[in-house]
């Protein structure tokens, strides 16, 4: 640890090495045991709404009195015991209230006078997690998250859970929409098509956009009932009997549907998706 009397920069950010001070937009500050800031990053400034002032504990004034006490007590306990402290708080900046997740880590073991304090906006954290797992156009799961869900369903089956089934859905004649009306209209058609697919399956079934105009459905209790899968495939197809209307124009878009079911302990997510694709 750098000695207290050594020169210190007032910011944890490093423009030449992103990730040193702004990991995942987490607000970070090095404080003394009273909350006086010695170092902080830009995310801290943004969340707290106070400047990177050296030896300033002004950020504590953003908190209600009981919360100020909770933070001060956490700093003192972490400093004395050498153990991390974690808690949640509401803070108010720019007339908005943010629910934040906090942690305090002593940097020098017991009787430390320097703490690494981190705070994360829970709503922003949840939003980032949603964006990472969902397709931005349709709001459905993306391919990566669908494979994770499918892997989990297969694992449950291996431990006595129900059979797993996958439907692979490909839009027919969609290229004509893009070629004729452009990608903006194509995006609207895709979003409406996703809604029709979602409407054709059960609420518990998992729907994802796995490619440009390709979708997949996970049904983790249909694997032993081929007829129910066939019925669902027919409902999906029937959902596209009528044209999709966008900006006063109608587009005839059909679907091709393929199904596959798990086969004991040999099934994998990639194998099931490939089998459903081949059956399409």
C-alpha beads as a LAMMPS data file, in Angstrom:
LAMMPS data file: protein, C-alpha beads

280 atoms
279 bonds

1 atom types
1 bond types

-500.0 500.0 xlo xhi
-500.0 500.0 ylo yhi
-500.0 500.0 zlo zhi

Masses

1 110.0

Atoms # bond

1 1 1 0.000 0.000 0.000
2 1 1 1.241 3.478 -0.863
3 1 1 2.208 5.403 2.257
4 1 1 -0.238 8.071 3.327
5 1 1 2.267 10.842 2.835
6 1 1 3.072 9.906 -0.765
7 1 1 1.573 12.027 -3.569
8 1 1 -1.753 10.628 -4.794
9 1 1 -3.921 11.313 -7.780
10 1 1 -7.492 12.381 -7.089
11 1 1 -9.021 9.896 -9.516
12 1 1 -8.968 6.134 -9.868
13 1 1 -9.656 6.291 -13.612
14 1 1 -6.892 5.473 -16.058
15 1 1 -7.605 6.627 -19.611
16 1 1 -4.852 4.409 -20.976
17 1 1 -6.131 1.272 -19.289
18 1 1 -9.932 1.173 -19.178
19 1 1 -11.046 -1.187 -16.480
20 1 1 -8.608 0.023 -13.820
21 1 1 -11.063 2.446 -12.285
22 1 1 -14.368 1.975 -14.078
23 1 1 -14.979 -1.769 -13.946
24 1 1 -18.589 -2.396 -15.034
25 1 1 -19.598 1.185 -14.156
26 1 1 -19.166 0.477 -10.457
27 1 1 -18.691 3.624 -8.377
28 1 1 -15.388 3.236 -6.519
29 1 1 -13.679 5.317 -3.862
30 1 1 -10.812 4.858 -1.454
31 1 1 -11.741 6.526 1.819
32 1 1 -10.430 6.827 5.328
33 1 1 -12.398 5.266 8.155
34 1 1 -14.477 8.430 8.508
35 1 1 -15.529 8.443 4.853
36 1 1 -13.120 11.099 3.647
37 1 1 -12.382 10.453 -0.025
38 1 1 -8.777 9.937 -1.033
39 1 1 -9.376 8.516 -4.503
40 1 1 -12.505 8.020 -6.608
41 1 1 -13.495 7.280 -10.179
42 1 1 -15.843 8.990 -12.620
43 1 1 -18.642 6.529 -11.905
44 1 1 -18.489 7.582 -8.250
45 1 1 -18.786 11.233 -9.224
46 1 1 -21.741 10.475 -11.499
47 1 1 -23.633 8.402 -8.944
48 1 1 -22.937 10.598 -5.928
49 1 1 -23.137 13.933 -7.682
50 1 1 -20.154 15.338 -5.780
51 1 1 -16.696 16.264 -7.098
52 1 1 -13.578 14.167 -6.600
53 1 1 -12.516 16.340 -3.715
54 1 1 -9.627 15.000 -1.670
55 1 1 -10.424 14.304 2.006
56 1 1 -14.075 15.229 1.419
57 1 1 -16.866 13.315 3.115
58 1 1 -19.537 15.504 1.487
59 1 1 -21.030 12.474 -0.251
60 1 1 -22.343 11.261 3.089
61 1 1 -24.677 14.261 3.199
62 1 1 -26.622 12.704 0.304
63 1 1 -27.883 10.080 2.707
64 1 1 -30.632 10.267 5.292
65 1 1 -29.352 10.445 8.865
66 1 1 -29.981 6.742 9.638
67 1 1 -28.210 5.766 6.412
68 1 1 -25.274 8.031 7.212
69 1 1 -24.966 6.208 10.513
70 1 1 -25.140 2.842 8.740
71 1 1 -22.294 3.808 6.415
72 1 1 -20.163 5.261 9.187
73 1 1 -20.733 2.161 11.313
74 1 1 -19.836 -0.078 8.357
75 1 1 -16.634 1.880 7.746
76 1 1 -15.702 1.644 11.402
77 1 1 -16.446 -2.086 11.632
78 1 1 -14.512 -2.823 8.445
79 1 1 -11.589 -0.741 9.666
80 1 1 -11.544 -2.372 13.091
81 1 1 -12.324 -5.993 12.202
82 1 1 -10.666 -6.200 8.796
83 1 1 -13.836 -7.792 7.341
84 1 1 -15.871 -6.670 4.330
85 1 1 -19.256 -5.056 4.958
86 1 1 -22.174 -5.222 2.492
87 1 1 -25.551 -3.469 2.531
88 1 1 -28.181 -1.638 0.446
89 1 1 -29.095 2.045 0.587
90 1 1 -31.301 4.566 -1.178
91 1 1 -29.502 7.725 -2.308
92 1 1 -30.902 10.827 -3.966
93 1 1 -29.125 12.671 -6.780
94 1 1 -30.603 15.135 -9.272
95 1 1 -34.050 14.723 -7.665
96 1 1 -33.935 10.959 -8.329
97 1 1 -33.723 8.168 -5.802
98 1 1 -31.464 5.230 -6.553
99 1 1 -31.397 1.884 -4.763
100 1 1 -27.732 1.055 -4.470
101 1 1 -25.718 -2.009 -3.499
102 1 1 -22.673 -1.207 -1.345
103 1 1 -19.547 -2.937 -0.133
104 1 1 -16.712 -1.749 2.095
105 1 1 -13.378 -3.577 1.990
106 1 1 -10.483 -2.704 4.324
107 1 1 -7.244 -2.392 2.393
108 1 1 -4.805 -3.042 5.239
109 1 1 -6.404 -5.825 7.274
110 1 1 -7.450 -5.049 10.856
111 1 1 -7.193 -1.487 12.178
112 1 1 -7.044 -0.247 8.610
113 1 1 -7.343 3.444 7.857
114 1 1 -8.092 2.925 4.171
115 1 1 -11.224 1.360 2.739
116 1 1 -12.284 0.552 -0.800
117 1 1 -15.933 1.562 -1.019
118 1 1 -18.023 0.487 -4.012
119 1 1 -21.613 1.329 -4.909
120 1 1 -23.731 0.046 -7.783
121 1 1 -27.045 1.437 -8.976
122 1 1 -29.243 -1.669 -8.722
123 1 1 -31.661 -0.505 -11.429
124 1 1 -28.767 0.174 -13.819
125 1 1 -27.193 -3.152 -12.917
126 1 1 -30.461 -4.944 -13.633
127 1 1 -30.855 -3.021 -16.895
128 1 1 -27.371 -3.997 -18.053
129 1 1 -28.075 -7.628 -17.195
130 1 1 -31.334 -7.482 -19.173
131 1 1 -29.617 -5.939 -22.190
132 1 1 -26.936 -8.619 -22.098
133 1 1 -29.475 -11.447 -22.103
134 1 1 -32.215 -10.161 -24.414
135 1 1 -32.542 -9.232 -28.063
136 1 1 -32.924 -5.468 -28.299
137 1 1 -35.378 -5.562 -31.212
138 1 1 -37.894 -8.173 -30.085
139 1 1 -37.341 -8.270 -26.317
140 1 1 -36.936 -12.051 -26.498
141 1 1 -33.982 -13.924 -25.050
142 1 1 -30.890 -13.920 -27.226
143 1 1 -29.191 -17.085 -28.505
144 1 1 -26.625 -17.205 -25.703
145 1 1 -29.229 -17.038 -22.931
146 1 1 -31.487 -19.497 -24.732
147 1 1 -28.662 -22.049 -24.816
148 1 1 -28.126 -21.493 -21.090
149 1 1 -31.829 -22.091 -20.409
150 1 1 -31.759 -25.190 -22.602
151 1 1 -28.663 -26.535 -20.846
152 1 1 -30.422 -26.056 -17.498
153 1 1 -33.552 -27.873 -18.725
154 1 1 -31.466 -30.787 -20.002
155 1 1 -29.666 -30.955 -16.671
156 1 1 -33.007 -31.092 -14.827
157 1 1 -34.109 -33.931 -17.093
158 1 1 -30.954 -35.867 -16.239
159 1 1 -31.999 -35.595 -12.588
160 1 1 -35.510 -36.894 -13.138
161 1 1 -37.146 -33.819 -14.631
162 1 1 -39.586 -33.836 -17.575
163 1 1 -38.560 -34.313 -21.183
164 1 1 -37.145 -31.379 -23.131
165 1 1 -38.344 -30.230 -26.531
166 1 1 -37.189 -27.495 -28.889
167 1 1 -39.012 -25.867 -31.778
168 1 1 -36.968 -24.058 -34.412
169 1 1 -38.918 -21.378 -36.290
170 1 1 -37.740 -19.737 -39.523
171 1 1 -39.635 -16.931 -41.246
172 1 1 -40.395 -17.560 -44.920
173 1 1 -40.235 -14.730 -47.470
174 1 1 -38.818 -12.298 -44.918
175 1 1 -35.915 -11.351 -47.213
176 1 1 -38.471 -9.865 -49.585
177 1 1 -39.524 -7.372 -46.913
178 1 1 -35.983 -6.124 -46.389
179 1 1 -35.247 -6.005 -50.121
180 1 1 -38.493 -4.223 -50.979
181 1 1 -39.123 -1.876 -48.050
182 1 1 -35.778 -1.625 -46.274
183 1 1 -34.444 -2.751 -42.916
184 1 1 -36.503 -0.296 -40.847
185 1 1 -39.712 -1.907 -42.065
186 1 1 -38.090 -5.324 -41.782
187 1 1 -37.349 -4.659 -38.125
188 1 1 -40.995 -3.814 -37.472
189 1 1 -42.122 -6.998 -39.193
190 1 1 -39.644 -9.018 -37.129
191 1 1 -40.907 -7.488 -33.884
192 1 1 -44.533 -8.248 -34.791
193 1 1 -43.603 -11.777 -35.880
194 1 1 -41.919 -12.322 -32.518
195 1 1 -45.154 -11.294 -30.822
196 1 1 -47.142 -13.830 -32.826
197 1 1 -44.728 -16.600 -31.893
198 1 1 -44.922 -15.611 -28.231
199 1 1 -48.732 -15.618 -28.427
200 1 1 -48.833 -19.114 -29.967
201 1 1 -46.962 -20.824 -27.129
202 1 1 -47.686 -21.157 -23.429
203 1 1 -46.587 -18.540 -20.875
204 1 1 -44.093 -20.976 -19.350
205 1 1 -42.391 -21.730 -22.673
206 1 1 -39.166 -19.852 -23.405
207 1 1 -38.912 -18.018 -26.737
208 1 1 -35.699 -16.589 -28.174
209 1 1 -34.462 -14.897 -31.298
210 1 1 -31.473 -17.022 -32.285
211 1 1 -30.644 -15.475 -35.658
212 1 1 -31.721 -12.772 -38.104
213 1 1 -35.172 -14.231 -38.850
214 1 1 -34.793 -17.401 -36.784
215 1 1 -36.484 -18.143 -33.473
216 1 1 -36.472 -21.028 -31.015
217 1 1 -38.917 -22.220 -28.373
218 1 1 -38.019 -24.322 -25.335
219 1 1 -40.714 -26.530 -23.838
220 1 1 -39.249 -28.496 -20.979
221 1 1 -42.260 -30.744 -20.387
222 1 1 -43.222 -31.697 -23.942
223 1 1 -40.358 -34.044 -24.677
224 1 1 -42.458 -37.211 -24.154
225 1 1 -45.583 -35.985 -25.936
226 1 1 -44.970 -35.681 -29.707
227 1 1 -48.610 -34.815 -30.402
228 1 1 -48.510 -31.744 -28.154
229 1 1 -45.438 -30.564 -30.030
230 1 1 -47.192 -31.060 -33.340
231 1 1 -50.182 -29.107 -32.061
232 1 1 -47.905 -26.244 -31.034
233 1 1 -46.156 -26.256 -34.412
234 1 1 -49.545 -26.030 -36.120
235 1 1 -50.594 -23.120 -33.886
236 1 1 -47.360 -21.319 -34.770
237 1 1 -47.986 -21.788 -38.465
238 1 1 -51.627 -20.732 -38.152
239 1 1 -50.532 -17.544 -36.427
240 1 1 -49.058 -16.391 -39.721
241 1 1 -52.085 -17.154 -41.901
242 1 1 -52.943 -13.481 -41.996
243 1 1 -50.513 -10.851 -43.356
244 1 1 -48.439 -8.613 -41.085
245 1 1 -49.407 -4.954 -41.485
246 1 1 -46.748 -2.250 -41.105
247 1 1 -47.221 1.437 -41.964
248 1 1 -50.257 0.767 -44.135
249 1 1 -48.679 -2.104 -46.082
250 1 1 -49.344 -5.821 -45.669
251 1 1 -46.619 -8.444 -45.829
252 1 1 -47.229 -12.146 -46.259
253 1 1 -44.733 -13.969 -44.084
254 1 1 -44.976 -17.661 -43.359
255 1 1 -43.020 -19.872 -41.000
256 1 1 -41.252 -23.199 -41.212
257 1 1 -41.202 -25.102 -37.906
258 1 1 -38.993 -27.995 -36.900
259 1 1 -39.139 -29.905 -33.624
260 1 1 -36.721 -32.069 -31.677
261 1 1 -36.874 -33.813 -28.307
262 1 1 -34.138 -34.796 -25.910
263 1 1 -32.845 -38.341 -25.890
264 1 1 -31.740 -39.259 -22.401
265 1 1 -28.260 -38.394 -21.239
266 1 1 -26.880 -37.934 -24.757
267 1 1 -28.729 -34.689 -25.478
268 1 1 -26.951 -31.345 -25.554
269 1 1 -28.259 -27.867 -26.334
270 1 1 -26.312 -27.727 -29.604
271 1 1 -27.545 -31.170 -30.647
272 1 1 -31.188 -30.310 -29.920
273 1 1 -31.029 -26.991 -31.790
274 1 1 -29.342 -28.654 -34.759
275 1 1 -31.909 -31.464 -34.809
276 1 1 -34.817 -29.007 -34.718
277 1 1 -33.178 -26.972 -37.489
278 1 1 -32.782 -30.099 -39.666
279 1 1 -36.399 -31.086 -39.026
280 1 1 -37.675 -27.696 -40.114

Bonds

1 1 1 2
2 1 2 3
3 1 3 4
4 1 4 5
5 1 5 6
6 1 6 7
7 1 7 8
8 1 8 9
9 1 9 10
10 1 10 11
11 1 11 12
12 1 12 13
13 1 13 14
14 1 14 15
15 1 15 16
16 1 16 17
17 1 17 18
18 1 18 19
19 1 19 20
20 1 20 21
21 1 21 22
22 1 22 23
23 1 23 24
24 1 24 25
25 1 25 26
26 1 26 27
27 1 27 28
28 1 28 29
29 1 29 30
30 1 30 31
31 1 31 32
32 1 32 33
33 1 33 34
34 1 34 35
35 1 35 36
36 1 36 37
37 1 37 38
38 1 38 39
39 1 39 40
40 1 40 41
41 1 41 42
42 1 42 43
43 1 43 44
44 1 44 45
45 1 45 46
46 1 46 47
47 1 47 48
48 1 48 49
49 1 49 50
50 1 50 51
51 1 51 52
52 1 52 53
53 1 53 54
54 1 54 55
55 1 55 56
56 1 56 57
57 1 57 58
58 1 58 59
59 1 59 60
60 1 60 61
61 1 61 62
62 1 62 63
63 1 63 64
64 1 64 65
65 1 65 66
66 1 66 67
67 1 67 68
68 1 68 69
69 1 69 70
70 1 70 71
71 1 71 72
72 1 72 73
73 1 73 74
74 1 74 75
75 1 75 76
76 1 76 77
77 1 77 78
78 1 78 79
79 1 79 80
80 1 80 81
81 1 81 82
82 1 82 83
83 1 83 84
84 1 84 85
85 1 85 86
86 1 86 87
87 1 87 88
88 1 88 89
89 1 89 90
90 1 90 91
91 1 91 92
92 1 92 93
93 1 93 94
94 1 94 95
95 1 95 96
96 1 96 97
97 1 97 98
98 1 98 99
99 1 99 100
100 1 100 101
101 1 101 102
102 1 102 103
103 1 103 104
104 1 104 105
105 1 105 106
106 1 106 107
107 1 107 108
108 1 108 109
109 1 109 110
110 1 110 111
111 1 111 112
112 1 112 113
113 1 113 114
114 1 114 115
115 1 115 116
116 1 116 117
117 1 117 118
118 1 118 119
119 1 119 120
120 1 120 121
121 1 121 122
122 1 122 123
123 1 123 124
124 1 124 125
125 1 125 126
126 1 126 127
127 1 127 128
128 1 128 129
129 1 129 130
130 1 130 131
131 1 131 132
132 1 132 133
133 1 133 134
134 1 134 135
135 1 135 136
136 1 136 137
137 1 137 138
138 1 138 139
139 1 139 140
140 1 140 141
141 1 141 142
142 1 142 143
143 1 143 144
144 1 144 145
145 1 145 146
146 1 146 147
147 1 147 148
148 1 148 149
149 1 149 150
150 1 150 151
151 1 151 152
152 1 152 153
153 1 153 154
154 1 154 155
155 1 155 156
156 1 156 157
157 1 157 158
158 1 158 159
159 1 159 160
160 1 160 161
161 1 161 162
162 1 162 163
163 1 163 164
164 1 164 165
165 1 165 166
166 1 166 167
167 1 167 168
168 1 168 169
169 1 169 170
170 1 170 171
171 1 171 172
172 1 172 173
173 1 173 174
174 1 174 175
175 1 175 176
176 1 176 177
177 1 177 178
178 1 178 179
179 1 179 180
180 1 180 181
181 1 181 182
182 1 182 183
183 1 183 184
184 1 184 185
185 1 185 186
186 1 186 187
187 1 187 188
188 1 188 189
189 1 189 190
190 1 190 191
191 1 191 192
192 1 192 193
193 1 193 194
194 1 194 195
195 1 195 196
196 1 196 197
197 1 197 198
198 1 198 199
199 1 199 200
200 1 200 201
201 1 201 202
202 1 202 203
203 1 203 204
204 1 204 205
205 1 205 206
206 1 206 207
207 1 207 208
208 1 208 209
209 1 209 210
210 1 210 211
211 1 211 212
212 1 212 213
213 1 213 214
214 1 214 215
215 1 215 216
216 1 216 217
217 1 217 218
218 1 218 219
219 1 219 220
220 1 220 221
221 1 221 222
222 1 222 223
223 1 223 224
224 1 224 225
225 1 225 226
226 1 226 227
227 1 227 228
228 1 228 229
229 1 229 230
230 1 230 231
231 1 231 232
232 1 232 233
233 1 233 234
234 1 234 235
235 1 235 236
236 1 236 237
237 1 237 238
238 1 238 239
239 1 239 240
240 1 240 241
241 1 241 242
242 1 242 243
243 1 243 244
244 1 244 245
245 1 245 246
246 1 246 247
247 1 247 248
248 1 248 249
249 1 249 250
250 1 250 251
251 1 251 252
252 1 252 253
253 1 253 254
254 1 254 255
255 1 255 256
256 1 256 257
257 1 257 258
258 1 258 259
259 1 259 260
260 1 260 261
261 1 261 262
262 1 262 263
263 1 263 264
264 1 264 265
265 1 265 266
266 1 266 267
267 1 267 268
268 1 268 269
269 1 269 270
270 1 270 271
271 1 271 272
272 1 272 273
273 1 273 274
274 1 274 275
275 1 275 276
276 1 276 277
277 1 277 278
278 1 278 279
279 1 279 280
